[in-house]
Amino acid sequence: MPLFINRDQIFAHQVHLLEHKLRSKEERILELETENALLHLRLADCLGKLRRDNENALQARQHHQHQKHVQKNTHAALGKLLSEVQVLKQDVRDVFAVYVGFATELDEQSRELQERVGAACCVPQGNDAEVQALQDRVNALERSLQEERERCRTERLRRKLLHNTLVELRGNIRVHCRVRPVLPFDCGLGQSASGFGSTWSEEVVQAVSDDSVLVNCSKAGTSTAMNKMFEFERVHGPEDSQHAVFEEVRPLLTSLLDGYNVCIMAYGQTGSGKTHTMIGSQTEDPAGLEGVPLQGVIPQSANELFRLISEKPAESHSVEVSVIEVYNNEVFDLLCKDSEGGAVGAKRDVITTSTGTSEVPALTHGQNPQLSPTGRHHHQHWDHPQTPSSHQLPPKPPAESLPHPPPHPKSPDLTPALTHELVHSSAQVMHVISTVLRLRARAPTLVHRDSSRSHLIVTLTVTSKSPNALALARRLQCARKELQRSPQREWWSPRCRRAAAGRSGSPASSPCHSPYHSPCPSPRPSISQAPIRTKLQLVDLAGSECVGMSGVTGVALWETSCINRSLSALSDVLGALAEQRPHVPYRNSKLTHLLQDSIGGDAKLLVMLCVSPTQKFMAESLQTLGFGTRARQVQREPTRRKNTTLRIK
Ligand SMILES: Nc1ncnc2c1ncn2[C@@H]1O[C@H](COP(=O)(O)OP(=O)(O)OP(=O)(O)O)[C@@H](O)[C@H]1O
């Protein structure tokens, strides 16, 4: 059967197929074009973003470079300022020397002229005109002498101001020196170590001006003078009263309410007047009646502190007092009380807190200060003036073997916490201190019949509920520094970060663990509302002593060795700070560990050197003055924050 193929139909079918293919190709082209457009858009987007990122990075780099530049400029300016201050100081010193020379010359001329006037007056009549001329010259010279004296005084004041600025700029430790008068117990006659027949009571240490002290080190019997000169911020002579000594300390106390910790420490050999300077003593009354109390730095500081507080709004500040004794390298809380409320010293720990500061742990809320199981022994109170060799005591006993009072029967919770007492007046402060002072270890030695055998640290903690602008600015400054140092630390709450970074902190409900906030219930107030706590530490160190001179034996000998070791640890710490060594051996003694913040931190520290003036103690006096010179060389930085809380035993 013939096969009919309808060509038209086949072509039509083929056309249909091709048309279909064409349509789908066109659709695909359309799809691809749309995708292409989308990709273009994304590309443009990405390019824009990239450009913006580049611009931001460039800006950040420029900003960083600008900041580096500014920092460099500031450093250079500071360096320049310091060298200018140095040059100025030198200039003032030179000018001062010239003035002194000039004034002396004028003095001599004036005296000479006065003598001539006197002589001329005796000459018979007729020389009146000459006498008058001479008198006029004398008057003119006296006037210019007076003017020079005035200028000299102004220059002196300027020099002092410049020096104080330098001390502030460098964070140096201030060092004052007090040379006590020669006292009856200095006057035991004897041969000097050199054996040249001079008496030991000869006065060899002298305050020659208000900032220099001179030690005459010449050997007795030789004609060559050998003098050593030491310079400090202020030097007090034997005639200076307790009041005059405190007047130079007073400005430091203002800093306490401006957010600074302050520490005043008396250093010197035994019998040199540390306790007299810090606490005070009674004057000898010739009539045998009770003497006049000569208040030292501690009572006068308490007075001044409460005077400053009384100028502030009522209830804005509160003050707590604590008293610590470091005896035989152990820390004792002297305010700790027994069940009957009597004061008993209790042994405490020193810890390094997470903020890098040293503390005797504060009283835990709701717990009573109780006697620790290793309570403080009651010190021997020997009747002086016996020599130590006269009492029957075992040689060099370890501290643990000394008698301990039994633990409090009703005190299962033996928290080693430091006791603070709230006080409202300086009289209350002194009452608290005087009630526990009898616990301080004392013993008679051949050098001093009432020698302190321990270091005493009285701390006044001031809580400012409405701190002043300076204190707030300082707290923010500290917080900023901390944020720069350790921005990752968990104790920085977002609010705290914002406030420290300079932006306003919104009232936050999250608890903040910043060390710049004092303990207070959650939610904490903002950084500008939290109370500020500052410390005034007043330290009466035990005196260094030469065993050969003090003639100590037994327990007293052991005490002397502990005292001398802790003082040499203090000296080592200052040496390390002065040489800016990376490791400062604070932990070599409990004393230096306890005072770590004050010595190495940003507390305002004043060391009061106490010096005996006589030949007998010259070696110790030179050592004390050397210690002060080393302390002056320390240029401090704020202490660094530590990561962990560490307990030492
Ligand atoms: N500037 C002074 N004016 C008058 N008397 C003073 C002066 N300084 C000290 N004294 C007297 O000297 C004696 C010894 O002084 P103080 O007890 O203060 O010495 P110290 O350095 O504390 O000794 P130690 O370290 O052994 O305890 C005391 O009787 C004191 O009254």
The ligand as a Gaussian input file, in Angstrom:
#p B3LYP/6-31G(d) Opt

LIG

0 1
 N       61.448000      66.578000     119.722000
 C       61.481000      66.148000     120.993000
 N       61.375000      67.025000     122.005000
 C       61.379000      66.606000     123.287000
 N       61.492000      65.325000     123.656000
 C       61.592000      64.397000     122.696000
 C       61.604000      64.759000     121.307000
 N       61.703000      63.640000     120.586000
 C       61.762000      62.616000     121.464000
 N       61.695000      63.069000     122.728000
 C       61.753000      62.254000     123.946000
 O       62.713000      61.242000     123.727000
 C       62.296000      60.013000     124.273000
 C       62.321000      58.937000     123.186000
 O       61.381000      59.271000     122.192000
 P       60.388000      58.205000     121.534000
 O       59.770000      57.314000     122.550000
 O       59.476000      58.962000     120.672000
 O       61.460000      57.373000     120.694000
 P       61.173000      56.276000     119.565000
 O       61.916000      56.678000     118.363000
 O       59.721000      56.031000     119.419000
 O       61.897000      55.014000     120.200000
 P       61.566000      53.460000     119.983000
 O       61.717000      53.182000     118.543000
 O       62.590000      52.767000     120.797000
 O       60.186000      53.258000     120.489000
 C       60.920000      60.229000     124.853000
 O       61.040000      60.426000     126.228000
 C       60.448000      61.516000     124.192000
 O       59.564000      62.244000     125.024000

